[in-house]
């Protein structure tokens, strides 16, 4: 993967993709935390 692309992009599709990826990551982490806390608290 090359870092030739500028940071400030006007591509809305890239922004939507990053939002979806970020939301998925946050959802997965929150689910893991909920399961871990449920295990610890019983």
N, C-alpha and C positions, 0 to 999 in steps of 0.2 A: 504494500500500500504506500503510495507516494503522498507526501505532504505538499503537493504543488498547488492544491486548491486553497483559495483565500478563506480566512476565517469568516469574514463578513459576506455571506452568500445571500443572494436574493431569490434562492430557490425555495418556494413554499413547500415543495414535496420533501425536501431534506429536513425542513423544520418539523413537519408533521411526523416524519419518520423518527426523528430524535425524540419528539414528545411521546410517541408510542413506546419506543424503547425505554425511555426514562420511566414512564408509568409502569411498564411491565417489571422493570427492576425494582421499583419502589414496592409494587404489589407483592413480588416474590419475597423481598426482604421482610415486609410486614407480616406475611403469612408465616415465614420461618420464625420470626420473633414471637408471634402469637402462640405457635406450637411449642416453642421452647419454654415460654413463660407458663403455659398450661402444664407442661411436664414438670417444671420446677415447683409450681404451686400445688400440683396435684389436683 
